């Protein structure tokens, strides 16, 4: 823009500004009728004022919505934290409920076995692998635990203590290949030996009952219990159930596959058991 136009435009802008100020002062009072000039200028200014009002309103709403979004985000983060806390509390309550159910079953088992002395223990360790061939419990010599004490779950026989320290003990379970238990068929009273199937090279979590008489009519579904012979395991503790009777005869005795009653994949709380007279 040339200097000439700038010099001409500046006085015009000043004059218009003065007129607008004067018009504002003149029209500020309350009057019933406006002059033609006032009306003409009002018609020009009104749309501009309306536009400015709308712009100002939009800007205000924008910042208001921005603040609301910020508050909503804060509330969302707070709710996320509360949900996380509630979920953790729910997990803890579920775990407590499951533990209470397990302990109740153990208590029921204890009440059923009035002729036995039982002491509760917790499993705090196990051997590597899928099955509990050996496990560690949280009580030892300081709690009266000795070698060869039997352990049970609420469902059946688990094993016996093989090593004892002051505050822990090691247990060999009935599924371990080195385990051997004097047993009998509950229905027929036939005697035999129950051995674990698990070895270093093979694991299926099952047992075999061997040394059964050839004339035994043991069948699938028969319950196998401890016979009490040998003095380690008290008589009458459930070991498991026959799932298969093998056809082949081995050295003049029958063999059956036994599925343990105890759940060896989920060992948590157990009972040390011995006869009341011990």
C-alpha positions as CSV (number, residue, x, y, z in Angstrom):
1,X,0.0,0.0,0.0
2,X,1.4,3.5,-1.0
3,X,2.2,6.1,1.6
4,X,-0.5,8.3,0.0
5,X,-3.3,5.8,0.7
6,X,-2.0,5.2,4.2
7,X,-2.1,9.0,4.9
8,X,-5.7,9.2,3.5
9,X,-7.0,6.0,5.3
10,X,-5.8,6.9,8.7
11,X,-7.9,10.0,9.1
12,X,-11.0,8.1,7.8
13,X,-10.5,5.3,10.4
14,X,-10.1,7.9,13.2
15,X,-13.3,9.8,12.1
16,X,-15.3,6.5,12.0
17,X,-14.0,5.5,15.4
18,X,-15.0,8.9,16.8
19,X,-18.5,8.6,15.2
20,X,-19.0,5.2,16.6
21,X,-18.0,6.3,20.1
22,X,-20.3,9.3,19.8
23,X,-23.1,7.2,18.5
24,X,-22.7,4.8,21.4
25,X,-22.9,7.6,23.9
26,X,-25.9,9.2,22.2
27,X,-27.8,6.0,22.0
28,X,-27.0,4.8,25.4
29,X,-29.9,6.5,26.9
30,X,-33.4,5.0,26.8
31,X,-35.5,6.5,23.9
32,X,-38.6,5.4,22.1
33,X,-37.4,6.4,18.6
34,X,-34.0,6.4,16.9
35,X,-32.8,8.7,14.2
36,X,-32.5,7.4,10.7
37,X,-28.7,7.6,11.0
38,X,-28.8,5.6,14.2
39,X,-31.1,3.1,12.6
40,X,-28.9,2.8,9.6
41,X,-25.8,2.3,11.6
42,X,-27.6,-0.1,13.9
43,X,-28.6,-2.2,11.0
44,X,-25.0,-2.5,10.0
45,X,-23.6,-3.1,13.5
46,X,-26.3,-5.6,14.7
47,X,-25.2,-8.5,12.4
48,X,-21.6,-7.9,13.4
49,X,-22.6,-7.9,17.1
50,X,-24.6,-11.1,16.5
51,X,-21.6,-12.8,14.8
52,X,-19.2,-11.7,17.5
53,X,-21.7,-13.0,20.1
54,X,-21.9,-16.4,18.4
55,X,-18.1,-16.6,18.1
56,X,-17.7,-15.7,21.8
57,X,-20.4,-18.2,22.7
58,X,-18.7,-20.9,20.6
59,X,-15.3,-20.2,22.2
60,X,-16.8,-20.3,25.7
61,X,-18.5,-23.6,24.9
62,X,-15.3,-25.0,23.5
63,X,-13.3,-24.2,26.6
64,X,-16.2,-25.5,28.8
65,X,-16.3,-28.8,26.9
66,X,-12.5,-29.0,27.1
67,X,-12.8,-28.7,30.9
68,X,-15.6,-31.3,31.0
69,X,-13.5,-33.7,28.9
70,X,-10.6,-33.2,31.3
71,X,-12.9,-33.9,34.3
72,X,-14.3,-37.0,32.6
73,X,-10.8,-38.3,31.9
74,X,-9.9,-37.8,35.6
75,X,-13.1,-39.6,36.6
76,X,-12.4,-42.4,34.1
77,X,-8.9,-42.9,35.5
78,X,-10.3,-42.9,39.1
79,X,-12.9,-45.5,38.1
80,X,-10.2,-47.7,36.5
81,X,-8.2,-47.7,39.7
82,X,-11.3,-48.5,41.7
83,X,-12.2,-51.4,39.3
84,X,-8.7,-52.7,39.6
85,X,-8.9,-52.7,43.4
86,X,-12.3,-54.3,43.3
87,X,-11.1,-57.0,40.9
88,X,-8.2,-57.8,43.2
89,X,-10.5,-57.9,46.2
90,X,-12.7,-60.3,44.3
91,X,-9.8,-62.6,43.5
92,X,-8.8,-62.6,47.1
93,X,-12.3,-63.4,48.2
94,X,-12.6,-66.2,45.7
95,X,-9.3,-67.6,46.9
96,X,-10.5,-67.4,50.5
97,X,-13.7,-69.1,49.5
98,X,-12.0,-72.0,47.7
99,X,-9.6,-72.4,50.7
100,X,-12.5,-72.5,53.1
101,X,-14.2,-75.1,51.0
102,X,-11.0,-77.3,50.9
103,X,-10.6,-76.9,54.7
104,X,-14.2,-77.7,55.3
105,X,-13.8,-81.0,53.3
106,X,-10.7,-81.8,55.4
107,X,-12.7,-81.1,58.6
108,X,-15.5,-83.3,57.4
109,X,-13.0,-86.0,56.7
110,X,-11.4,-85.6,60.1
111,X,-14.7,-85.9,61.8
112,X,-15.5,-89.1,59.9
113,X,-12.2,-90.6,61.0
114,X,-12.7,-90.4,64.8
115,X,-10.3,-93.4,65.4
116,X,-7.4,-91.4,63.8
117,X,-5.3,-88.4,65.0
118,X,-5.0,-85.8,62.3
119,X,-2.9,-82.7,62.0
120,X,-3.3,-80.1,59.3
121,X,-0.3,-79.2,57.1
122,X,0.3,-77.1,53.9
123,X,2.2,-78.1,50.8
124,X,5.0,-75.6,50.3
125,X,7.0,-77.4,47.6
126,X,7.0,-80.2,45.1
127,X,9.4,-82.0,42.8
128,X,9.8,-80.8,39.2
129,X,7.4,-82.3,36.7
130,X,3.6,-82.5,36.2
131,X,2.9,-84.8,39.1
132,X,3.6,-84.6,42.9
133,X,6.0,-87.6,43.1
134,X,7.5,-85.9,46.2
135,X,6.4,-82.8,48.0
136,X,7.4,-80.6,51.0
137,X,5.0,-79.8,53.9
138,X,5.3,-76.9,56.4
139,X,5.6,-78.9,59.5
140,X,8.6,-81.0,60.9
141,X,10.2,-82.5,64.0
142,X,9.3,-79.4,66.0
143,X,5.6,-80.2,65.3
144,X,5.8,-83.9,66.1
145,X,6.2,-85.1,62.6
146,X,8.3,-88.3,62.2
147,X,9.3,-90.5,59.3
148,X,6.6,-92.9,57.9
149,X,3.7,-90.8,59.0
150,X,0.9,-91.1,56.5
151,X,-0.7,-88.1,54.7
152,X,-4.2,-87.8,53.3
153,X,-6.3,-85.3,51.5
154,X,-10.0,-85.0,51.9
155,X,-10.4,-87.5,49.1
156,X,-7.9,-90.2,50.0
157,X,-4.3,-91.4,50.7
158,X,-1.5,-89.1,49.5
159,X,1.7,-90.8,50.8
160,X,4.1,-91.0,53.7
161,X,6.9,-88.9,55.2
162,X,10.4,-89.9,54.2
163,X,12.6,-87.1,55.5
164,X,12.1,-84.7,58.5
165,X,13.7,-81.4,59.3
166,X,12.9,-79.1,62.2
167,X,10.1,-77.1,60.4
168,X,9.4,-79.1,57.3
169,X,9.2,-82.6,56.0
170,X,9.5,-84.4,52.6
171,X,6.7,-86.7,51.5
172,X,6.8,-89.5,48.9
173,X,3.4,-89.8,47.3
174,X,1.6,-93.0,46.2
175,X,2.1,-92.2,42.5
176,X,5.9,-92.3,42.8
177,X,7.5,-95.4,41.3
178,X,9.3,-96.1,44.6
179,X,6.1,-96.1,46.7
180,X,4.7,-99.4,47.8
181,X,1.5,-99.9,50.0
182,X,-0.2,-102.9,51.4
183,X,-3.7,-102.7,50.1
184,X,-7.0,-104.6,49.7
185,X,-10.0,-104.6,47.5
186,X,-12.8,-103.2,49.6
187,X,-15.5,-105.4,48.1
188,X,-13.7,-108.8,47.9
189,X,-11.1,-108.3,50.7
190,X,-8.4,-109.6,48.3
191,X,-4.9,-108.4,49.4
192,X,-2.2,-107.0,47.2
193,X,0.4,-104.3,46.8
194,X,-0.2,-100.8,45.3
195,X,2.8,-99.2,43.5
196,X,3.1,-95.9,41.8
197,X,3.5,-95.7,38.0
198,X,5.6,-92.5,37.8
199,X,9.3,-93.0,37.1
200,X,12.1,-90.7,35.7
201,X,11.1,-91.6,32.2
202,X,7.3,-92.1,32.5
203,X,4.5,-90.3,34.3
204,X,0.8,-90.9,34.2
205,X,-0.3,-90.2,37.8
206,X,-1.7,-93.8,38.1
207,X,-0.9,-96.8,40.3
208,X,-0.9,-100.5,39.8
209,X,-2.2,-103.1,42.2
210,X,-0.1,-106.2,42.0
211,X,0.1,-109.6,43.8
212,X,-3.7,-110.1,43.5
213,X,-4.7,-113.8,43.7
214,X,-5.4,-115.4,40.3
215,X,-9.0,-116.2,41.4
216,X,-9.7,-112.7,42.4
217,X,-12.8,-111.3,40.7
218,X,-11.6,-107.7,41.0
219,X,-13.5,-105.5,38.5
220,X,-13.5,-102.0,37.2
221,X,-15.0,-99.6,39.7
222,X,-13.8,-101.5,42.8
223,X,-12.4,-99.3,45.6
224,X,-8.9,-100.0,46.9
225,X,-8.1,-99.3,50.5
226,X,-5.1,-99.6,52.8
227,X,-5.0,-103.0,54.5
228,X,-3.1,-101.9,57.6
229,X,-0.4,-104.5,57.1
230,X,3.2,-103.2,57.5
231,X,2.3,-100.8,60.2
232,X,2.8,-97.6,58.2
233,X,-0.6,-96.8,56.8
234,X,-3.6,-97.2,59.0
235,X,-6.3,-99.6,57.8
236,X,-9.2,-98.5,55.7
237,X,-7.9,-95.3,54.0
238,X,-9.1,-95.0,50.4
239,X,-6.4,-95.3,47.9
240,X,-8.3,-95.1,44.6
241,X,-10.6,-96.9,42.2
242,X,-9.8,-99.7,39.7
243,X,-10.0,-98.4,36.1
244,X,-8.7,-101.5,34.3
245,X,-7.9,-105.1,35.1
246,X,-5.0,-106.3,32.9
247,X,-5.6,-109.5,31.0
248,X,-2.1,-110.9,31.2
249,X,-1.1,-113.0,34.2
250,X,2.2,-112.1,35.8
251,X,3.9,-114.8,37.9
252,X,0.6,-116.3,39.1
253,X,-1.0,-113.0,40.2
254,X,-3.4,-110.5,38.7
255,X,-2.6,-106.8,38.1
256,X,-5.1,-103.9,38.1
257,X,-4.6,-100.2,37.2
258,X,-5.8,-97.9,40.0
259,X,-6.7,-94.2,39.7
260,X,-5.8,-92.5,42.9
261,X,-8.6,-90.8,44.8
262,X,-6.4,-87.8,45.8
263,X,-5.9,-85.0,43.3
264,X,-2.2,-85.0,42.8
265,X,-2.3,-82.1,40.3
266,X,-3.8,-79.7,43.0
267,X,-2.2,-80.3,46.3
268,X,-2.5,-77.5,48.9
269,X,-3.7,-78.6,52.3
270,X,-3.3,-82.1,53.7
271,X,-3.7,-84.0,57.0
272,X,-1.0,-86.1,58.7
273,X,-2.8,-89.2,60.0
274,X,-2.0,-91.9,62.5
275,X,-4.0,-94.3,64.6
276,X,-5.4,-92.9,67.8
277,X,-3.4,-95.4,69.9
278,X,0.0,-94.2,68.6
